[in-house]
Amino acid sequence: MAEDSTKVIDLNSFKKDDNKTYPYLIVIAGSNYGHMYTVKDEVTIGRGHTNTISLNENGVSRVHCRLYALPGGEVFIEDMNSTNGTYINNENIARHVLRDGDKIKIGSTTILKFTYDQIEEQFQKHILESAMRDGLTHAYNKRFFMERLESEFSYAIRHKFPLTLLIFDLDHFKNFNDTHGHLCGDEVLIELTRRMHATIRSEDIFARYGGEEFALIARGINEEHALQMGERLRGIIADDPFIYENLQLQVTTSIGAGVIPYHSAVKSPRDLIEKADNALYKAKRSGRNRVCII
C-alpha cells in the first residue's frame, strides 16, 4: 500500500537546530493549504510521491523544481525543465535566489511562501488549525476535506489506485439536542471524532462534512475492504455507550460508501460524493445503524 509522503512540520517541534535557523515554506493556496515544510539541504517539489513535497494537481510535473542551500546560507530554487514552469512573484524563472516573503507558484493552484521569519509558535499553530480543523470537534473541516478529495481523486484516477469515501450521518441526532440540550449534542460529536481519530490510519482524512455528517477519505481501500472498514467504524460508535453527565447514550450512525474503481462511472470527486450519499440514504431507509454500498 502506498504511503502518503506529505511531510508536514510538527509545530510543537519547530525550533533552531545546531544553532541554525532554517527557513520554511508555507502553502498559502492549493490542495496542501496550511502545510509547512522546513528547507534543509535539498527539497524537491513535484507530482511524484518520492518528492519532499508531493502535489497531486494539474500542471505539476513529476519533478517540477528543487530548492537547495549553499554553504553561505543562500537558498536557490531551480526549475527542473517542468512543462508549465516555476513562477516567483509571477515571474517565470529557471534559477532564482529566494528572499524572505517570495511567493512560489507551481501548477494551476499551488502557491508557497518562502520565509525566514520566526513567527511566534502558538500563532503559527493557530493559523494552521484554523485553516484545516473544525472548531468544535477538531476533525478536518469541509474546506480541507474537499481540497484533499480533489487531490486523492486525481491520484487514484491517474494511477488506477483504489480510493474509498465513507459518509457518516448520526441516527436521530436531533433527539440528543431536543432531549438533553445542545451541549449534549456537541459532546456526542466530540466523542465520535475522538473515537475515529483513535482508530483510523494516520493517512486517512476524517472530516466534519456538515452538522452531524462526517466523511472519511481512505486511500488504497477497495470495495470489499471499504465495507469491512465501515462496519468496524460503525461498531466502534454503536457498541459502547456515550457518556454525558452520568447518562449513557446509545449512539448509532448510518454509513454510505463510494469507491473507485467499483463505481466505474465516477468522473469527478462530486460524482464520488453522490455515490456515497446515495448509499447513505439506502442505509437510512433500510433501518439505520448499517453500512451500504450501491
Disulfide bonds with the S-S distance in Angstrom:
none
